[in-house]
Structure formats: C-alpha cells, structure tokens
Amino acid sequence: SHHDNPEDPQRRRFEECLDVCRRQPPSERQQCEKSCRREFEKPGGRNPRREMGRGEEEEQEESGNPYFFHPQKFRSRFETQHGHFRVLQRFSKRSKLFQGIDDYRFAVLEANPNTFVVPHHWDSEAAFFVLRGNGTITSVVGEKKESHNLEFGDVMRVPAGATIYLINPNDNEKLRVAMLLYPVNTPGKFRTPRDQLDRLFGQQRQGIIFKAPRETLKSLSQHATSTKRRGHEFRHPFNLLNQKPVYSNNFGRFFEASPDDFKQLQDLEVSVAFADIKQ
C-alpha cells in the first residue's frame, strides 16, 4: 500500500487530512475521517483524481455537490497551541460556478479561552460572524478607536485599512469567528506595538495567539460596547439572532440580514444568513 511508505506524499496528505479531522467536534469527526479515506484510500494505492488533467478534475468536482467544502480544503495561515486562523481555498478551485466570486475568501478564526490575538493590519473588506463563544474586538481606523463586545450571532463589518485585535476573556469556551473577506489591497505601514504588548503581557507574549491573565483581558474589554445597546450604525456590530426571523415554525427558524436593511453590509454587497434547525 502507498500508506506503508512514510515518505510517500500521498500518505502525508492523508495524514494531514486526518489531523484536520482530529480538531473537529466529536459529532463531526467520524464523518470527516470517512471523507479522508474516500479521498485518499483508492484501490491499488492510487488516487485517480491526482492523475487527472485539470479539465477532467473540474468535471469530476462538479459531478458532486459543488457547494460542499471538506475541512481539508482549509489552509492554516497561522496556528499556535492557543488557536488558529484558516482560509478556505479559492472558490473557483472547487467549481467553475464560483468564478464570479473568486475574489472573495472565506476564513475561520478560533481562539481558546483566556487568549489575546495580537493587532493586525487588515487589507480586506470583511464581514465577521460569531459562530461560538464571546469576546471583544478593537478596531483602529486612523485616530478613531472602537471596542465592541461580541457574542454568538453577532455580525460586524471590518473596513480595509483598519488595525484590529481580539480578546477571548471567557474561562471555558472558545471564540470562533467566520469571516468573508474581499481583499482590496490597501497597503499601509503597520508595526505591532511591541512595547505596549510587553507592558501588558510581559514574557507571556509568544506567537500570534497567546494565553493571557484573566485580569488583564477583563480590563481590556470592560469599556467595550455591546450589541444590545446599539442600532444599525455603520461599522457597529448587530446581532442577527435578535432580528425577526424570515421564516419560523415548530421545526426551526431562518434569519437573514441583507445589505438593503443593514448599512454594514452594503459595501460588501453580501447577505448573512443563519438556520436554526430543531431535532
């Protein structure tokens, strides 16, 4: 078998796929591992899709469900023991159906409890959606600084050119944020304020995402505003789940925020939707 050779690139890809599955919730892990085996364990130890021409491979992709993306299609941009930031492959690589939105990228940020995500210069227009947990995001645009407490269901626009950092002050729950990004290439000089970070965190500041003292994180987030006390102002977050559902019955609810109703989404020309389906 091709998996018997540790230097075989096919085996390495298979192990990487399984490694992604191990990070999934227990309820999703088994199905993820099955998908890895279907993808890489072919009869005779060969994967026909790896030997196809590009046109044949695209045709094979489109014969399935082009709107499903396996976790292995995400690539890590940075990762530490305290969290990670992963970006999905370009949409057009999955199917020619997506060529019209190929400039958009989808990413997921996950930060463990009691962690700090260091400041980054944002060169993309972006819509954030909080999938899990709660935290604080601080955005600096020019001389204007804003801090907002985020919770599950919150939607926030981050403008290109902003510098942002995130805090997860929760003791037990991870913070997970989905992001739709539209790069606009706004170059700008940005230097992480190392002296300020050193004063706040000292020797604990290691890596892009690092664990920090509870007291420090609480003090950094205590003056942030909450979605419960805001309207639909530009750049301010809103909670999608606090809106009236578009559809609702005994089996679930469907929420949607469109750019026609929310100024925060107008520049991106995207809607954000959430389906709550009962057992």
Salt bridges, closest charged atoms under 4 A:
GLU15 OE2 - ARG11 NE 3.98
ASP19 OD1 - ARG22 NH1 3.87
ASP19 OD2 - ARG23 NH2 2.71
GLU39 OE1 - ARG49 NH1 3.07
GLU39 OE2 - ARG50 NH2 3.68
GLU41 OE2 - HIS3 NE2 3.98
GLU51 OE2 - ARG46 NH2 3.08
GLU58 OE2 - ARG54 NE 3.36
GLU61 OE2 - ARG49 NH2 2.59
GLU61 OE1 - ARG94 NH1 2.16
GLU79 OE2 - ARG23 NE 3.24
GLU79 OE2 - ARG86 NH2 3.06
GLU110 OE2 - LYS174 NZ 3.21
GLU110 OE1 - ARG176 NH2 2.59
GLU125 OE1 - ARG157 NH2 2.68
GLU146 OE2 - LYS144 NZ 3.35
GLU146 OE1 - HIS148 NE2 3.35
GLU146 OE2 - ARG235 NH2 3.58
GLU146 OE2 - HIS236 NE2 3.78
GLU151 OE1 - LYS228 NZ 3.20
ASP171 OD1 - ARG214 NE 3.06
GLU173 OE2 - ARG132 NE 3.67
ASP198 OD1 - ARG205 NH2 3.02
GLU233 OE1 - HIS236 ND1 3.53
ASP267 OD2 - ARG157 NH2 3.23
ASP276 OD2 - ARG253 NH2 3.29
ASP276 OD2 - LYS278 NZ 3.59
